[in-house]
Amino acid sequence: MEVSNTHSMKASVRISKGVESLFGTRDENIRLIESGLSVHTHLVDNSLEIEGEASNVTRAESILEDYNSLMREGFVFNNGDLNSYLRVVAFDPEVSLRALVNSGKQRSFGKKILAPKTVNQRRYLEAMERNDLVFGIGPAGTGKTYLAVAMAVSALLGKQVSRIILTRPAVEAGERLGFLPGTLQEKVDPYLRPLYDALYEMLDNERVEKLLERNVIEVAPLAFMRGRTLNDSFIILDEAQNTTIEQMKMFLTRMGANSKAVITGDITQIDLPNPRKSGLVDAINVLDGVEGIQFCHFADVDVVRHALVQRIVRAYESVKPQQQELPLGVGEAIEVGGQSRDEGQQGQAVHVAKPQ
């Protein structure tokens, strides 16, 4: 190790095995370490030379040593897993690579064996195991719906519940349902397609079809839930940011005996005409602190899709103006044209004044 001055230093870590896995496709993993820790690296004879500020180099060394020891112990990083772990540890100094890998124990969900790829994914899975009602809130690509469907399939196969019910509000996001061809079911199926996709990843196609035919698995628009009591079920409400306050209350009161419910949504992508009437935003405020309910919040570091998705989410966050059209949050004031107004007034843009 060479310290060049009080602020920067160089270090070298030998990578005994798994150099290709460490670097990733087109060196994306190493670039992630460099950008996350503001260091420069150079591979010399299976040793990775690191240069940057002393604290950042030390952090990079720690990550690489964890990687080395895990590889020596026979741990195998599946495609994309290491990149997902590095997105967390490179930006969160409180989390080590070893701790993240060890906490993310693999679980069997039908034909899929999965492990949570971020700290918040692990907390989300644990919350669904412990609580009968869980909210998963955060940006696209964080695994909110996918993991909820995985837990539902696991509960069904383990005979903890007798059926799965998957539902979404059929909100017209720039398109008109009435002009789509086909029956009502054919009109709403495109809105429900992501739920079908997750199911087919967890179970064989033929088995999914049989379970759908027998109504053991039901995929339906939220409007179809009204008036029902859902017993012995694992219920998932997806895209909940597009529910109205009345729809959310209706859904929450459908839960019957021996049922679990998971509600997922992204409050930055509300397609309702009046975003502050979102049932998800209202539920966050109303149900905070209620025993038996847990809220799990995801951030851009939890995005596990293509690396570009994480950067896209951050880009949109970074260009938010000081005042913007957003749903009303806890402790935020509604202003219209610089003046506050009450709930009853309509027809003007609603701005949320962010705290200074």
C-alpha positions as CSV (number, residue, x, y, z in Angstrom):
1,M,0.0,0.0,0.0
2,E,1.3,3.4,-0.9
3,V,0.1,6.7,0.6
4,S,0.9,9.6,-1.7
5,N,-0.4,12.4,0.5
6,T,-2.9,12.9,3.4
7,H,-5.9,12.6,1.0
8,S,-5.0,10.0,-1.6
9,M,-3.4,6.6,-1.7
10,K,-2.8,3.6,-3.9
11,A,-3.4,0.0,-3.0
12,S,-3.2,-3.4,-4.8
13,V,-5.5,-6.3,-4.2
14,R,-4.7,-9.7,-5.8
15,I,-7.8,-11.4,-7.4
16,S,-6.9,-15.0,-7.0
17,K,-9.9,-16.3,-9.0
18,G,-13.0,-15.1,-10.7
19,V,-11.5,-12.1,-12.5
20,E,-14.1,-12.3,-15.3
21,S,-17.0,-12.4,-12.8
22,L,-15.6,-9.5,-10.9
23,F,-15.3,-7.3,-14.0
24,G,-18.6,-8.3,-15.5
25,T,-20.0,-7.7,-18.9
26,R,-18.0,-4.9,-20.6
27,D,-16.4,-4.2,-17.2
28,E,-19.7,-2.9,-15.8
29,N,-18.9,-4.1,-12.2
30,I,-15.5,-2.4,-12.0
31,R,-17.0,0.8,-13.5
32,L,-19.6,0.6,-10.8
33,I,-17.0,0.5,-8.1
34,E,-15.1,3.3,-9.7
35,S,-18.1,5.6,-10.0
36,G,-19.6,4.7,-6.6
37,L,-16.3,5.2,-4.7
38,S,-14.7,7.8,-6.9
39,V,-11.5,5.7,-7.4
40,H,-9.5,4.6,-10.4
41,T,-8.5,1.0,-11.0
42,H,-6.0,-0.8,-13.2
43,L,-5.6,-4.6,-13.6
44,V,-1.9,-5.7,-13.5
45,D,-1.1,-9.5,-13.5
46,N,-4.4,-10.5,-11.7
47,S,-3.9,-7.7,-9.1
48,L,-6.3,-4.7,-9.1
49,E,-4.5,-1.5,-8.4
50,I,-6.8,1.1,-6.8
51,E,-6.1,4.9,-6.5
52,G,-8.1,7.6,-4.9
53,E,-8.9,9.2,-1.6
54,A,-7.7,7.1,1.3
55,S,-11.2,6.3,2.8
56,N,-12.5,5.3,-0.7
57,V,-9.6,3.1,-1.5
58,T,-9.9,1.4,1.9
59,R,-13.6,0.8,1.2
60,A,-12.8,-0.6,-2.2
61,E,-10.2,-2.9,-0.7
62,S,-12.8,-4.2,1.8
63,I,-15.3,-5.0,-0.9
64,L,-12.6,-6.8,-3.0
65,E,-11.4,-8.8,0.0
66,D,-15.0,-9.9,0.7
67,Y,-15.3,-10.9,-3.0
68,N,-12.0,-12.9,-2.8
69,S,-13.0,-14.8,0.4
70,L,-16.5,-15.6,-0.9
71,M,-15.0,-17.0,-4.1
72,R,-12.5,-19.1,-2.1
73,E,-15.4,-20.5,-0.1
74,G,-17.1,-21.6,-3.4
75,F,-19.8,-19.0,-3.6
76,V,-21.0,-18.5,-7.2
77,F,-22.4,-15.2,-8.3
78,N,-25.1,-15.8,-10.9
79,N,-25.6,-13.6,-13.9
80,G,-26.1,-10.0,-12.8
81,D,-26.1,-10.8,-9.0
82,L,-22.7,-9.3,-8.3
83,N,-23.7,-6.1,-10.1
84,S,-26.8,-5.8,-8.0
85,Y,-24.8,-6.3,-4.8
86,L,-22.2,-3.8,-5.8
87,R,-24.9,-1.2,-6.5
88,V,-25.7,-1.4,-2.8
89,V,-22.2,-1.7,-1.2
90,A,-20.6,1.0,-3.4
91,F,-23.1,3.6,-2.3
92,D,-23.9,2.4,1.3
93,P,-20.8,2.4,3.6
94,E,-22.8,0.6,6.3
95,V,-23.2,-2.6,4.3
96,S,-20.4,-5.1,3.5
97,L,-20.5,-7.4,0.5
98,R,-20.3,-10.5,2.7
99,A,-23.1,-9.3,5.0
100,L,-25.3,-8.6,2.0
101,V,-24.6,-12.0,0.4
102,N,-25.1,-13.9,3.7
103,S,-28.4,-12.0,4.5
104,G,-29.7,-12.7,1.1
105,K,-30.3,-16.4,1.6
106,Q,-31.7,-18.2,-1.4
107,R,-35.4,-19.2,-1.3
108,S,-37.4,-21.5,-3.5
109,F,-40.4,-20.0,-5.3
110,G,-41.9,-22.7,-7.5
111,K,-39.5,-23.4,-10.3
112,K,-37.4,-20.3,-9.3
113,I,-34.7,-20.1,-6.7
114,L,-34.2,-16.5,-5.8
115,A,-32.2,-14.4,-3.4
116,P,-32.8,-10.8,-2.5
117,K,-30.3,-8.6,-4.2
118,T,-30.5,-5.5,-2.0
119,V,-31.0,-4.8,1.7
120,N,-34.5,-3.4,1.1
121,Q,-35.5,-6.5,-0.9
122,R,-34.5,-8.7,2.0
123,R,-36.5,-6.5,4.4
124,Y,-39.4,-6.6,2.1
125,L,-39.4,-10.5,2.0
126,E,-39.1,-10.6,5.8
127,A,-41.9,-8.1,6.1
128,M,-44.2,-10.3,4.0
129,E,-43.3,-13.3,6.1
130,R,-44.1,-11.5,9.4
131,N,-47.1,-9.3,8.5
132,D,-50.6,-9.8,7.0
133,L,-50.5,-6.4,5.2
134,V,-47.4,-5.0,3.6
135,F,-46.9,-2.0,1.3
136,G,-44.0,-2.0,-1.1
137,I,-43.4,1.6,-2.3
138,G,-40.7,2.7,-4.7
139,P,-39.5,3.2,-8.3
140,A,-39.8,0.9,-11.2
141,G,-37.5,-2.1,-11.4
142,T,-37.0,-2.7,-7.7
143,G,-38.7,-6.1,-7.6
144,K,-41.8,-5.0,-5.7
145,T,-44.4,-6.9,-7.8
146,Y,-42.1,-9.8,-8.7
147,L,-41.1,-10.6,-5.1
148,A,-44.7,-10.3,-4.0
149,V,-45.9,-12.8,-6.6
150,A,-43.0,-15.1,-5.6
151,M,-44.1,-15.0,-2.0
152,A,-47.7,-15.7,-3.1
153,V,-46.7,-18.7,-5.1
154,S,-44.6,-20.0,-2.2
155,A,-47.6,-19.6,0.2
156,L,-49.8,-21.5,-2.2
157,L,-47.4,-24.3,-2.8
158,G,-46.8,-24.5,0.9
159,K,-50.6,-24.8,1.5
160,Q,-50.5,-21.6,3.7
161,V,-53.3,-20.2,1.5
162,S,-55.7,-21.9,-0.9
163,R,-55.7,-19.2,-3.7
164,I,-53.8,-16.2,-5.1
165,I,-55.6,-13.1,-6.2
166,L,-53.7,-10.6,-8.3
167,T,-55.4,-7.2,-9.1
168,R,-54.6,-3.8,-10.6
169,P,-56.7,-0.7,-11.3
170,A,-57.4,-0.4,-15.0
171,V,-56.5,3.3,-15.3
172,E,-56.4,4.8,-18.8
173,A,-52.8,6.0,-18.9
174,G,-53.1,8.0,-22.1
175,E,-55.3,5.3,-23.8
176,R,-59.0,4.8,-23.9
177,L,-60.3,1.4,-22.9
178,G,-63.6,1.8,-24.7
179,F,-61.9,2.1,-28.1
180,L,-59.9,-1.2,-27.6
181,P,-61.3,-4.2,-29.5
182,G,-62.7,-7.3,-27.8
183,T,-64.6,-8.2,-24.7
184,L,-64.2,-6.5,-21.3
185,Q,-61.7,-9.2,-20.2
186,E,-59.7,-8.7,-23.5
187,K,-59.7,-5.0,-22.9
188,V,-58.3,-5.2,-19.4
189,D,-55.9,-8.1,-19.9
190,P,-53.1,-5.8,-21.2
191,Y,-53.2,-4.0,-17.9
192,L,-52.8,-7.3,-16.0
193,R,-50.0,-8.7,-18.3
194,P,-47.1,-8.0,-15.9
195,L,-48.8,-10.1,-13.2
196,Y,-49.2,-13.0,-15.7
197,D,-45.6,-12.6,-16.7
198,A,-44.4,-13.0,-13.1
199,L,-46.6,-16.1,-12.6
200,Y,-45.2,-17.8,-15.7
201,E,-41.7,-17.3,-14.4
202,M,-42.5,-19.0,-11.1
203,L,-44.6,-21.9,-12.4
204,D,-44.8,-24.1,-15.5
205,N,-47.1,-22.7,-18.2
206,E,-49.4,-25.7,-18.1
207,R,-49.7,-25.5,-14.3
208,V,-50.5,-21.8,-14.4
209,E,-53.2,-22.4,-17.0
210,K,-54.8,-25.1,-14.9
211,L,-54.7,-23.0,-11.7
212,L,-56.3,-20.1,-13.6
213,E,-59.0,-22.3,-15.0
214,R,-59.9,-23.6,-11.5
215,N,-59.8,-20.0,-10.1
216,V,-57.0,-21.1,-7.7
217,I,-55.2,-18.1,-9.2
218,E,-57.3,-15.2,-10.2
219,V,-56.1,-12.2,-12.1
220,A,-58.7,-9.4,-12.3
221,P,-59.2,-5.6,-12.4
222,L,-59.6,-4.0,-9.0
223,A,-63.3,-3.1,-9.8
224,F,-64.0,-6.8,-9.7
225,M,-63.1,-6.9,-6.0
226,R,-66.0,-4.8,-4.8
227,G,-68.5,-6.6,-2.5
228,R,-66.3,-9.7,-2.0
229,T,-64.7,-11.2,1.2
230,L,-61.4,-12.8,0.4
231,N,-60.6,-15.6,2.8
232,D,-57.6,-17.9,2.9
233,S,-56.0,-15.9,0.1
234,F,-52.7,-14.2,-0.8
235,I,-53.9,-10.9,-2.4
236,I,-51.6,-8.5,-4.4
237,L,-52.7,-5.0,-5.4
238,D,-50.3,-3.8,-8.0
239,E,-49.9,-0.2,-9.4
240,A,-51.7,1.0,-6.3
241,Q,-50.7,4.6,-6.9
242,N,-53.5,4.6,-9.5
243,T,-56.3,3.7,-7.0
244,T,-58.6,6.4,-5.7
245,I,-59.0,6.9,-2.0
246,E,-62.3,5.1,-2.2
247,Q,-60.9,2.2,-4.1
248,M,-58.0,1.7,-1.7
249,K,-60.4,1.6,1.3
250,M,-62.6,-0.8,-0.6
251,F,-59.6,-3.1,-1.3
252,L,-58.3,-3.0,2.3
253,T,-61.6,-4.0,3.7
254,R,-61.8,-7.2,1.4
255,M,-59.3,-9.1,3.6
256,G,-60.9,-12.2,5.2
257,A,-59.7,-14.9,7.6
258,N,-56.2,-16.3,7.0
259,S,-55.4,-13.9,4.3
260,K,-52.4,-11.8,3.4
261,A,-52.3,-8.7,1.3
262,V,-49.4,-6.9,-0.4
263,I,-49.9,-3.5,-2.0
264,T,-47.2,-2.2,-4.4
265,G,-46.9,1.2,-6.1
266,D,-44.7,4.1,-7.2
267,I,-46.0,7.5,-6.1
268,T,-43.9,9.2,-8.8
269,Q,-45.9,7.6,-11.6
270,I,-49.5,8.5,-10.8
271,D,-51.9,8.4,-13.8
272,L,-54.9,9.7,-12.0
273,P,-56.4,13.1,-13.2
274,N,-55.8,14.4,-9.7
275,P,-52.6,12.9,-8.3
276,R,-53.3,14.0,-4.7
277,K,-56.4,11.8,-4.7
278,S,-54.2,8.7,-4.9
279,G,-55.4,6.0,-2.6
280,L,-51.8,4.9,-2.0
281,V,-50.6,8.3,-0.9
282,D,-53.6,8.6,1.4
283,A,-53.0,5.1,2.9
284,I,-49.4,6.0,3.7
285,N,-50.6,8.9,5.7
286,V,-53.7,7.2,7.3
287,L,-52.2,3.8,8.2
288,D,-48.8,4.9,9.4
289,G,-48.2,3.3,12.8
290,V,-51.1,0.8,12.6
291,E,-50.1,-2.4,14.2
292,G,-49.8,-5.4,11.8
293,I,-49.1,-3.2,8.8
294,Q,-45.5,-2.6,7.5
295,F,-44.3,-0.1,4.9
296,C,-41.2,-1.0,2.9
297,H,-39.7,1.8,0.9
298,F,-37.4,1.3,-2.1
299,A,-34.9,3.7,-3.6
300,D,-33.0,4.0,-6.9
301,V,-30.2,1.8,-5.4
302,D,-32.7,-1.1,-5.3
303,V,-33.3,-1.1,-9.0
304,V,-32.4,-4.5,-10.3
305,R,-33.3,-4.2,-14.0
306,H,-30.9,-3.0,-16.6
307,A,-28.3,-0.6,-15.1
308,L,-29.7,2.2,-17.2
309,V,-33.0,2.0,-15.3
310,Q,-31.2,3.1,-12.1
311,R,-29.5,6.0,-13.9
312,I,-32.8,7.0,-15.5
313,V,-34.6,7.1,-12.1
314,R,-31.8,9.2,-10.7
315,A,-31.8,11.5,-13.7
316,Y,-35.5,12.2,-13.2
317,E,-35.0,12.8,-9.5
318,S,-32.2,15.2,-10.0
319,V,-34.1,17.5,-12.3
320,K,-37.2,17.9,-10.1
321,P,-38.0,21.6,-9.7
322,Q,-38.4,23.3,-6.4
323,Q,-42.1,23.1,-6.8
324,Q,-43.7,20.3,-8.8
325,E,-46.9,18.5,-9.4
326,L,-46.8,15.6,-6.9
327,P,-49.2,13.9,-4.5
328,L,-49.7,15.5,-1.1
329,G,-47.3,14.0,1.3
330,V,-46.9,14.0,5.1
331,G,-46.2,17.5,6.4
332,E,-46.3,19.2,2.9
333,A,-48.5,22.2,2.2
334,I,-50.7,22.5,-0.9
335,E,-50.3,25.8,-2.7
336,V,-52.1,27.1,-5.8
337,G,-50.6,30.1,-7.4
338,G,-48.8,30.9,-4.2
339,Q,-51.9,30.6,-2.0
340,S,-53.1,27.7,0.0
341,R,-56.5,26.2,-0.8
342,D,-58.8,23.6,0.6
343,E,-59.7,20.1,-0.7
344,G,-62.9,21.2,-2.3
345,Q,-61.5,23.5,-5.0
346,Q,-60.9,22.1,-8.4
347,G,-59.5,22.9,-11.8
348,Q,-56.1,24.4,-11.0
349,A,-52.7,22.8,-10.9
350,V,-51.7,21.5,-7.5
351,H,-48.1,22.2,-6.4
352,V,-46.4,20.7,-3.4
353,A,-44.1,23.1,-1.6
354,K,-41.0,21.3,-0.7
355,P,-39.4,22.1,2.7
356,Q,-36.6,24.6,2.5
